[in-house]
Amino acid sequence: MYFDFKLFSAFATKAYKSLDSPIYSLEEALSVFRYYFETYEHYGSSNPHPPIKVEQIARFIEAMPSVECEHNNHTRDIEPEDYETLIDQHFQTPYRNCDYNINHFFTGDIRMNRFYETLY
């Protein structure tokens, strides 16, 4: 893996500890991140993923356990093991002008759409 996951894990641990009561364990969150970055390097880009700020990592960890449909305020739970399916679908989805950065994956309805395509 080109992405320095050891360094990222240190930042993710710091982000995790800053949260009040995260639903996923640190290990579960790290497993989601690891799979994302491995898949990013396999499908998304020949370049390593750009660095991510601790604040962004914390926001992703808080968002991981569920998806919320912005149009009708429905929330669906997501188990850590479901992320492989969501991430695989994400990288198979053609987007316009998308570099498949993890920020895109956690933006708007992206995860919710992948959820409804694969797990609903």
N, CA, C and O of each residue as an XYZ file, in Angstrom:
480
protein
N       0.842     -1.169      0.000
C       0.000      0.000      0.000
C       0.892      1.237      0.000
O       1.788      1.368      0.834
N       0.637      2.140     -0.942
C       1.399      3.383     -1.034
C       1.016      4.348      0.081
O       1.861      5.076      0.603
N      -0.251      4.349      0.436
C      -0.749      5.222      1.489
C      -0.125      4.786      2.809
O      -0.097      3.592      3.108
N       0.370      5.716      3.595
C       1.001      5.397      4.874
C      -0.076      5.125      5.921
O      -0.479      6.019      6.665
N      -0.531      3.879      5.963
C      -1.632      3.536      6.852
C      -1.208      3.572      8.316
O      -2.041      3.824      9.186
N       0.044      3.329      8.602
C       0.526      3.398      9.980
C       0.397      4.835     10.505
O      -0.073      5.050     11.622
N       0.810      5.797      9.709
C       0.676      7.199     10.091
C      -0.797      7.577     10.178
O      -1.213      8.240     11.127
N      -1.581      7.164      9.202
C      -3.014      7.447      9.222
C      -3.656      6.866     10.486
O      -4.498      7.517     11.104
N      -3.268      5.654     10.872
C      -3.829      5.013     12.062
C      -3.572      5.836     13.319
O      -4.421      5.903     14.208
N      -2.411      6.457     13.391
C      -2.108      7.323     14.534
C      -3.051      8.527     14.555
O      -3.555      8.906     15.612
N      -3.286      9.122     13.396
C      -4.228     10.243     13.307
C      -5.654      9.777     13.608
O      -6.411     10.476     14.282
N      -6.013      8.602     13.110
C      -7.354      8.073     13.351
C      -7.567      7.768     14.831
O      -8.659      7.981     15.358
N      -6.543      7.278     15.495
C      -6.632      7.015     16.931
C      -6.856      8.315     17.688
O      -7.671      8.372     18.608
N      -6.133      9.357     17.300
C      -6.321     10.675     17.926
C      -7.749     11.169     17.683
O      -8.395     11.674     18.601
N      -8.237     11.027     16.459
C      -9.595     11.449     16.123
C     -10.612     10.658     16.932
O     -11.569     11.224     17.461
N     -10.405      9.354     17.027
C     -11.322      8.477     17.759
C     -11.422      8.888     19.220
O     -12.512      8.945     19.787
N     -10.283      9.172     19.816
C     -10.253      9.540     21.238
C     -10.902     10.898     21.490
O     -11.281     11.197     22.622
N     -11.034     11.714     20.463
C     -11.669     13.028     20.627
C     -13.197     12.942     20.617
O     -13.869     13.918     20.949
N     -13.740     11.808     20.248
C     -15.193     11.641     20.150
C     -15.793     11.233     21.490
O     -15.154     10.536     22.278
N     -17.014     11.668     21.741
C     -17.663     11.361     23.021
C     -17.991      9.877     23.182
O     -17.541      9.247     24.140
N     -18.750      9.328     22.279
C     -19.098      7.911     22.375
C     -19.316      7.328     20.993
O     -20.451      7.132     20.559
N     -18.219      7.053     20.307
C     -18.355      6.467     18.967
C     -19.017      5.097     19.032
O     -18.826      4.343     19.986
N     -19.785      4.794     18.019
C     -20.513      3.521     17.981
C     -19.596      2.380     17.538
O     -19.613      1.304     18.136
N     -18.806      2.606     16.503
C     -17.860      1.581     16.062
C     -16.647      1.590     16.988
O     -16.272      2.637     17.514
N     -16.045      0.443     17.183
C     -14.778      0.391     17.910
C     -13.691      0.987     17.019
O     -13.881      1.130     15.811
N     -12.570      1.328     17.608
C     -11.449      1.849     16.824
C     -11.030      0.829     15.779
O     -10.750      1.195     14.637
N     -10.982     -0.433     16.149
C     -10.579     -1.489     15.208
C     -11.553     -1.586     14.037
O     -11.137     -1.772     12.894
N     -12.845     -1.461     14.320
C     -13.839     -1.514     13.238
C     -13.670     -0.327     12.297
O     -13.700     -0.487     11.077
N     -13.495      0.854     12.862
C     -13.306      2.048     12.022
C     -12.037      1.913     11.184
O     -12.044      2.223      9.992
N     -10.961      1.456     11.795
C      -9.703      1.292     11.045
C      -9.847      0.257      9.936
O      -9.236      0.395      8.876
N     -10.645     -0.772     10.169
C     -10.832     -1.784      9.119
C     -11.570     -1.190      7.924
O     -11.270     -1.527      6.778
N     -12.542     -0.303      8.186
C     -13.241      0.375      7.094
C     -12.256      1.250      6.326
O     -12.214      1.202      5.096
N     -11.473      2.039      7.032
C     -10.491      2.909      6.384
C      -9.469      2.101      5.579
O      -9.156      2.446      4.439
N      -8.956      1.029      6.176
C      -7.953      0.219      5.473
C      -8.519     -0.298      4.154
O      -7.867     -0.209      3.115
N      -9.744     -0.843      4.201
C     -10.345     -1.379      2.986
C     -10.535     -0.282      1.947
O     -10.296     -0.496      0.758
N     -10.969      0.901      2.402
C     -11.163      2.002      1.461
C      -9.854      2.348      0.750
O      -9.819      2.446     -0.476
N      -8.792      2.530      1.512
C      -7.523      2.951      0.908
C      -6.908      1.856      0.041
O      -6.286      2.152     -0.980
N      -7.073      0.608      0.433
C      -6.600     -0.487     -0.417
C      -7.361     -0.510     -1.741
O      -6.768     -0.687     -2.805
N      -8.667     -0.330     -1.665
C      -9.493     -0.331     -2.867
C      -9.198      0.899     -3.718
O      -9.175      0.813     -4.945
N      -8.977      2.024     -3.083
C      -8.609      3.256     -3.789
C      -7.354      3.022     -4.625
O      -7.293      3.419     -5.789
N      -6.378      2.391     -4.042
C      -5.132      2.153     -4.771
C      -5.308      1.109     -5.866
O      -4.632      1.159     -6.894
N      -6.212      0.169     -5.645
C      -6.431     -0.878     -6.656
C      -7.232     -0.346     -7.847
O      -6.879     -0.600     -8.999
N      -8.301      0.385     -7.571
C      -9.189      0.848     -8.641
C      -9.084      2.336     -8.960
O      -9.154      2.745    -10.119
N      -8.916      3.130     -7.918
C      -9.101      4.553     -8.060
C      -7.958      5.324     -8.652
O      -8.176      6.227     -9.460
N      -6.736      4.993     -8.273
C      -5.648      5.856     -8.674
C      -4.323      5.137     -8.540
O      -4.168      4.230     -7.722
N      -3.376      5.557     -9.353
C      -2.021      5.030     -9.220
C      -1.236      5.851     -8.205
O      -0.110      5.497     -7.854
N      -1.829      6.952     -7.732
C      -1.202      7.803     -6.728
C      -1.761      7.470     -5.349
O      -2.899      7.016     -5.237
N      -0.973      7.691     -4.301
C      -1.520      7.477     -2.959
C      -2.624      8.479     -2.655
O      -2.663      9.577     -3.211
N      -3.507      8.081     -1.772
C      -4.598      8.957     -1.364
C      -4.015     10.196     -0.680
O      -3.056     10.075      0.082
N      -4.569     11.375     -0.933
C      -4.085     12.587     -0.256
C      -4.281     12.485      1.264
O      -5.161     11.760      1.727
N      -3.474     13.200      2.028
C      -3.630     13.182      3.496
C      -5.005     13.698      3.923
O      -5.650     14.467      3.210
N      -5.428     13.258      5.095
C      -6.728     13.644      5.638
C      -6.508     14.232      7.028
O      -5.719     13.704      7.812
N      -7.199     15.314      7.329
C      -7.074     15.974      8.624
C      -7.770     15.171      9.721
O      -8.730     14.446      9.461
N      -7.279     15.308     10.936
C      -7.857     14.621     12.088
C      -9.347     14.941     12.219
O     -10.147     14.061     12.537
N      -9.716     16.190     11.977
C     -11.120     16.593     12.093
C     -11.991     15.857     11.074
O     -13.122     15.473     11.373
N     -11.457     15.667      9.880
C     -12.207     14.928      8.854
C     -12.358     13.466      9.260
O     -13.432     12.882      9.117
N     -11.281     12.885      9.762
C     -11.328     11.483     10.189
C     -12.385     11.309     11.274
O     -13.165     10.358     11.236
N     -12.413     12.224     12.240
C     -13.410     12.145     13.315
C     -14.825     12.217     12.742
O     -15.711     11.475     13.168
N     -15.030     13.096     11.793
C     -16.349     13.232     11.156
C     -16.738     11.933     10.440
O     -17.897     11.522     10.496
N     -15.789     11.292      9.775
C     -16.072     10.032      9.081
C     -16.423      8.932     10.082
O     -17.362      8.166      9.864
N     -15.666      8.856     11.182
C     -15.929      7.831     12.198
C     -17.333      8.008     12.775
O     -18.050      7.030     12.985
N     -17.720      9.244     13.027
C     -19.070      9.502     13.542
C     -20.144      9.132     12.528
O     -21.230      8.695     12.908
N     -19.853      9.300     11.249
C     -20.841      9.033     10.200
C     -20.953      7.550      9.850
O     -21.990      7.116      9.348
N     -19.923      6.780     10.102
C     -19.870      5.386      9.646
C     -21.069      4.517     10.018
O     -21.538      3.759      9.169
N     -21.584      4.587     11.235
C     -22.615      3.623     11.636
C     -23.967      3.735     10.934
O     -24.811      2.851     11.084
N     -24.185      4.801     10.173
C     -25.483      4.917      9.512
C     -25.389      5.826      8.294
O     -24.420      6.561      8.103
N     -26.429      5.746      7.483
C     -26.596      6.677      6.370
C     -27.950      7.340      6.553
O     -28.908      6.722      7.016
N     -28.006      8.596      6.184
C     -29.260      9.333      6.296
C     -29.631      9.875      4.934
O     -28.831     10.528      4.263
N     -30.848      9.594      4.543
C     -31.348     10.120      3.290
C     -31.738     11.566      3.514
O     -32.622     11.855      4.320
N     -31.091     12.473      2.812
C     -31.348     13.900      2.990
C     -32.742     14.306      2.517
O     -33.265     15.332      2.952
N     -33.345     13.520      1.637
C     -34.638     13.895      1.063
C     -35.815     13.548      1.970
O     -36.801     14.284      2.006
N     -35.728     12.438      2.701
C     -36.879     12.031      3.511
C     -36.522     11.726      4.965
O     -37.341     11.176      5.701
N     -35.313     12.078      5.379
C     -34.872     11.929      6.768
C     -34.932     10.501      7.302
O     -35.059     10.306      8.511
N     -34.845      9.508      6.435
C     -34.747      8.121      6.880
C     -33.284      7.811      7.193
O     -32.376      8.248      6.485
N     -33.078      7.057      8.254
C     -31.732      6.639      8.631
C     -31.658      5.121      8.579
O     -32.571      4.426      9.025
N     -30.577      4.626      8.037
C     -30.339      3.181      7.957
C     -29.002      2.880      8.628
O     -28.011      3.572      8.398
N     -28.988      1.839      9.461
C     -27.751      1.419     10.111
C     -26.871      0.656      9.145
O     -27.357     -0.051      8.262
N     -25.574      0.809      9.323
C     -24.597      0.088      8.513
C     -23.633     -0.614      9.462
O     -23.052      0.014     10.347
N     -23.470     -1.900      9.273
C     -22.507     -2.668     10.061
C     -21.114     -2.510      9.442
O     -20.998     -2.296      8.235
N     -20.070     -2.613     10.246
C     -18.711     -2.461      9.696
C     -18.434     -3.397      8.515
O     -17.782     -3.007      7.546
N     -18.930     -4.622      8.602
C     -18.677     -5.589      7.527
C     -19.414     -5.236      6.235
O     -19.064     -5.753      5.174
N     -20.422     -4.373      6.301
C     -21.148     -3.936      5.103
C     -20.323     -2.990      4.238
O     -20.613     -2.809      3.055
N     -19.309     -2.397      4.824
C     -18.548     -1.396      4.087
C     -17.797     -1.959      2.891
O     -17.578     -1.237      1.918
N     -17.396     -3.217      2.928
C     -16.726     -3.779      1.748
C     -17.648     -3.708      0.542
O     -17.218     -3.337     -0.550
N     -18.912     -4.062      0.732
C     -19.891     -4.013     -0.356
C     -20.098     -2.576     -0.830
O     -20.107     -2.308     -2.031
N     -20.265     -1.652      0.120
C     -20.483     -0.244     -0.244
C     -19.275      0.342     -0.982
O     -19.428      1.047     -1.980
N     -18.094      0.047     -0.486
C     -16.875      0.588     -1.092
C     -16.664     -0.003     -2.477
O     -16.312      0.717     -3.412
N     -16.873     -1.297     -2.616
C     -16.742     -1.923     -3.945
C     -17.705     -1.278     -4.934
O     -17.326     -0.969     -6.064
N     -18.949     -1.075     -4.509
C     -19.943     -0.444     -5.378
C     -19.543      0.993     -5.709
O     -19.727      1.448     -6.838
N     -19.004      1.693     -4.740
C     -18.558      3.073     -4.949
C     -17.516      3.138     -6.068
O     -17.597      4.000     -6.944
N     -16.563      2.249     -6.040
C     -15.502      2.277     -7.050
C     -15.952      1.737     -8.406
O     -15.252      1.910     -9.404
N     -17.104      1.089     -8.448
C     -17.659      0.635     -9.721
C     -18.651      1.648    -10.302
O     -19.150      1.468    -11.413
N     -18.929      2.694     -9.557
C     -19.885      3.722     -9.987
C     -19.148      4.819    -10.746
O     -18.218      5.424    -10.213
N     -19.553      5.079    -11.979
C     -18.906      6.178    -12.725
C     -19.465      7.537    -12.283
O     -20.671      7.779    -12.342
N     -18.574      8.400    -11.848
C     -18.947      9.764    -11.470
C     -18.250     10.708    -12.446
O     -17.210     10.370    -13.010
N     -18.816     11.871    -12.639
C     -18.149     12.887    -13.443
C     -17.166     13.653    -12.568
O     -17.507     14.066    -11.459
N     -15.964     13.840    -13.058
C     -14.952     14.643    -12.365
C     -14.740     14.209    -10.917
O     -14.749     15.042    -10.011
N     -14.551     12.923    -10.697
C     -14.372     12.394     -9.346
C     -13.023     11.697     -9.257
O     -12.664     10.903    -10.127
N     -12.283     11.999     -8.201
C     -11.000     11.329     -7.994
C     -11.110     10.187     -6.981
O     -10.095      9.597     -6.610
N     -12.330      9.865     -6.528
C     -12.628      8.781     -5.591
C     -11.962      8.980     -4.232
O     -11.685      8.015     -3.520
N     -11.713     10.215     -3.884
C     -11.194     10.562     -2.571
C     -12.226     10.157     -1.509
O     -13.429     10.221     -1.761
N     -11.771      9.749     -0.352
C     -12.686      9.318      0.711
C     -13.632     10.443      1.127
O     -14.735     10.179      1.606
N     -13.209     11.689      0.947
C     -14.100     12.815      1.243
C     -15.361     12.753      0.384
O     -16.452     13.066      0.859
N     -15.214     12.351     -0.871
C     -16.370     12.211     -1.758
C     -17.291     11.104     -1.253
O     -18.512     11.260     -1.259
N     -16.720     10.005     -0.822
C     -17.497      8.863     -0.337
C     -18.380      9.244      0.846
O     -19.498      8.742      0.969
N     -17.893     10.123      1.716
C     -18.639     10.528      2.901
C     -19.419     11.823      2.699
O     -19.867     12.429      3.672
N     -19.588     12.252      1.457
C     -20.289     13.492      1.157
C     -21.707     13.212      0.673
O     -21.940     12.274     -0.090
N     -22.641     14.027      1.118
C     -24.004     13.977      0.602
C     -24.634     12.598      0.679
O     -24.554     11.919      1.703
N     -25.258     12.197     -0.409
C     -25.987     10.929     -0.468
C     -25.177      9.779     -1.073
O     -25.752      8.745     -1.416
N     -23.879      9.931     -1.210
C     -23.063      8.900     -1.871
C     -23.211      7.549     -1.178
O     -23.561      6.563     -1.826
N     -22.951      7.485      0.126
C     -23.055      6.201      0.835
C     -24.493      5.697      0.846
O     -24.728      4.496      0.709
N     -25.451      6.597      1.007
C     -26.856      6.196      1.009
C     -27.238      5.572     -0.338
O     -27.912      4.543     -0.379
N     -26.811      6.188     -1.420
C     -27.106      5.626     -2.749
C     -26.471      4.255     -2.918
O     -27.115      3.340     -3.431
N     -25.231      4.095     -2.502
C     -24.576      2.791     -2.614
C     -25.274      1.768     -1.712
O     -25.367      0.591     -2.062
N     -25.763      2.218     -0.554
C     -26.508      1.343      0.349
C     -27.764      0.821     -0.337
O     -28.020     -0.384     -0.334
N     -28.542      1.713     -0.919
C     -29.779      1.285     -1.574
C     -29.507      0.426     -2.805
O     -30.323     -0.429     -3.148
N     -28.400      0.633     -3.461
C     -28.057     -0.210     -4.621
C     -27.636     -1.621     -4.216
O     -27.825     -2.563     -4.986
N     -27.074     -1.778     -3.033
C     -26.464     -3.068     -2.703
C     -27.008     -3.776     -1.476
O     -27.034     -5.007     -1.450
N     -27.442     -3.049     -0.466
C     -27.765     -3.686      0.814
C     -29.218     -3.574      1.234
O     -29.617     -4.203      2.214
N     -30.022     -2.795      0.526
C     -31.392     -2.567      0.953
C     -32.319     -3.612      0.397
O     -33.521     -3.573      0.658
